[in-house]
Amino acid sequence: MIQVNELHKTYRNGRVKALNGVSFSVDKGEIFGVIGPDGAGKSTLFRILASLLIPDPGRGKATVGGYDVIRDYRQIRQIIGYMPGRFSLYQDLSVEENLKFFATLFNTTVEENYSLIKDIYGQIEPFKKRRAGALSGGMKQKLALSCALVHRPKVLILDEPTTGVDPVSRREFWDMLGRLRELGITILVSTAYMDEADRCTRVALAREGEFIAIDTPKGITRDYSEVLWSVEGDRMPALLNRLREYPSVKTAFAFGDKHHITVEKGITTEELENYLANNGFKETRVEPIEPTIEDCFLAM
Amino acid sequence: MKQFIAFVNKEFYHLVRDRRSMLIILGIPVVQILLFGFAINTEVKDIRVAMHAPHPDAFSEGVTERFRRNEFFNLREDLHTPREMEMALQKGRLDMAVLFHPSEESIQLIVNSADPNRGSIATTYATAIIAGYQLEESGVGMSQIPFAIEVESRMIYNPGMESAYMFVPGIMGLVLMLICTMMTSVSIVREKERGTMEVLLASPLKQGTMVIAKTIPYLLISIINLVSILLLSYFVLNVPIRGSLILLLGISVIYIFLSLAFGLLISTVVRSQINAVIISAIIVMLPGLMLSGMIFPIENMPSILQWVSDIVPARWYTQAIKKVMIQGLGGAMVWKETLILTGMALLLVVGSTLNLKPRLE
């Protein structure tokens, strides 16, 4: 459904490289996640695929639904639903007016495709007379998704749809994407939250304009070759520094209320616990864990 | 078509829900018409004049008496010698000196033309008075008229030289264009600033549809402005509407459409709403004031500026409105202006459509 081959994009006469030779393909009915920090080139890539930006000429090629992103931009705009990174609906229009406007823009009506958006729009329908600007972050995202879906697109391009949305709404949002996928809609979604990777059929890890890995979420964690432990205790910031001083610890990162560390093969958790106890850290608990996508990302 | 109507509706919502902007849009023309109409005053009155006749005779007495009685002139009887008059002229206490030269059978008018308009109008008045007197006297066959001047001038259309007559068409041209251009100049760039342009571009909407649809709500609100300007001109500034009202409205609507299209063109170029407002104010105000013929007559400009004024829409509009409103001329006399304005409007619509890129920059 989406074919991207050696895509480059530079800004300001080549001085800023946003995309540096990205290649991947997405099949029909996939949820393909692009995961990476800010500045990895995610938005640039999505804008190119939404036919809003032209990639560097003469290098690489990208098609969506078989249409070339440069030449066939009019056709692409018939079949995609695009949700930009920032909330881009009319704040002074009501929920209902926004939805109707975008339906008409795509030569369709809300009624015609109501079955498709019922799940999502149904949740904000009680507030349909409210101005879009007065909605909460989660409701705004639902409205934006409804507007992007109202014309029954073949491909959904969602640029960081869950950024700035509360955890409950985020989970609901991904549940909705799962149901859309079952309807055969291809979804390309980006996120800076690594924990959302598991909801995708495949993910690409993006860093500085390049894809450093493309695989299923399981495939990416399966390829992880380090010895990964988690460390818990009191005085966590000091603990992190102390861990980094220990010779057998290769890397140590804070992961919420735990630290994830990679260590040399051969040392045992008891050795580390003893070391920490000797250095005044009491009741530390060290245990081997399975890697998450974020661990993989940090290891690359 | 449905797309178009939906877009027009959307623009209407933006317009009417922004109460403060709405108030400004409807209020500015009223304030400006009143301000310009009352404050800018080029009526030439109270011209201070002094007479010098080395050898007073019936003729010089008669002319002096005419000046004394004329409501536009204020005869300074305290100045007698040419020397005194020269001093007074230099100090700005005198506008005109009338010197009789019986030996050369002529009258010399020395006019303070520091303000050229005032100077030339004062000259015209004075010439008319002298000629009028002479005509009258020759009628009764007075033989002692020492010389013969043939001056016959008659102020028509605006015999009182009332400035409101001159200014209202000019102000209409300026105010309508200013407000229309400003309104639309922010409308596309606002979509860019708020990010909604990204969604619009990713839809099948055509650029031309967007441009035309964006003018419609503003066209309607501008017609309200036009009506309020005409009502104020007619009832408050007492400017007559001598020609066809339909013709007047028709030309004005073309001009409004042109201004809206010009605003859209600006909007496709600039990067922020504030820039849009500043740029449209400068581009409209300066040529609108200077080159439209409202303040400075176009015939008096250097030819290069005359060419520039040819591309200033306000010039053609003002010219047409003067003809229709003040002179009461019909459509046959303003076809040229109408055609030029229509052409410019179409050019601007096409220009802004082409300039509205189908992608983000």
Boltz contact constraints between the chains, C-beta under 6 A:
constraints:
  - contact:
      token1: [A, 50]
      token2: [B, 202]
      max_distance: 6.0
  - contact:
      token1: [A, 52]
      token2: [B, 201]
      max_distance: 6.0
  - contact:
      token1: [A, 52]
      token2: [B, 359]
      max_distance: 6.0
  - contact:
      token1: [A, 52]
      token2: [B, 360]
      max_distance: 6.0
  - contact:
      token1: [A, 53]
      token2: [B, 360]
      max_distance: 6.0
  - contact:
      token1: [A, 77]
      token2: [B, 202]
      max_distance: 6.0
  - contact:
      token1: [A, 77]
      token2: [B, 203]
      max_distance: 6.0
  - contact:
      token1: [A, 77]
      token2: [B, 204]
      max_distance: 6.0
  - contact:
      token1: [A, 78]
      token2: [B, 204]
      max_distance: 6.0
  - contact:
      token1: [A, 82]
      token2: [B, 202]
      max_distance: 6.0
  - contact:
      token1: [A, 84]
      token2: [B, 195]
      max_distance: 6.0
  - contact:
      token1: [A, 84]
      token2: [B, 198]
      max_distance: 6.0
  - contact:
      token1: [A, 86]
      token2: [B, 195]
      max_distance: 6.0
  - contact:
      token1: [A, 88]
      token2: [B, 195]
      max_distance: 6.0
  - contact:
      token1: [A, 88]
      token2: [B, 196]
      max_distance: 6.0
  - contact:
      token1: [A, 88]
      token2: [B, 198]
      max_distance: 6.0
  - contact:
      token1: [A, 88]
      token2: [B, 199]
      max_distance: 6.0
  - contact:
      token1: [A, 92]
      token2: [B, 17]
      max_distance: 6.0
  - contact:
      token1: [A, 93]
      token2: [B, 13]
      max_distance: 6.0
  - contact:
      token1: [A, 101]
      token2: [B, 6]
      max_distance: 6.0
  - contact:
      token1: [A, 101]
      token2: [B, 10]
      max_distance: 6.0
  - contact:
      token1: [A, 104]
      token2: [B, 2]
      max_distance: 6.0
  - contact:
      token1: [A, 104]
      token2: [B, 3]
      max_distance: 6.0
  - contact:
      token1: [A, 104]
      token2: [B, 6]
      max_distance: 6.0
  - contact:
      token1: [A, 105]
      token2: [B, 3]
      max_distance: 6.0
  - contact:
      token1: [A, 105]
      token2: [B, 203]
      max_distance: 6.0
  - contact:
      token1: [A, 105]
      token2: [B, 205]
      max_distance: 6.0
